């Protein structure tokens, strides 16, 4: 995987941390990856957002981690 840096408003980061605290995501990185997957599905593939239960292996090859 590649590492990127992103500037995020404090309120957004607090909300992201709340999702992690509630156990919806294991950490910030997983939450951001899920959001990015949904954005790419919506904007690039014009499909519905990925469901939580979908596995990364089911994504198009260009979106699979590390590729």
Number of C-alpha atoms within 10 A of each C-alpha: 7 6 4 5 5 5 6 9 8 9 9 10 13 12 11 18 16 14 16 17 12 9 10 13 17 12 14 15 12 13 17 13 12 18 14 14 19 18 17 16 18 14 12 9 12 10 12 11 17 19 10 8 6 9 10 14 10 10 14 10 11 8 15 14 12 8 8
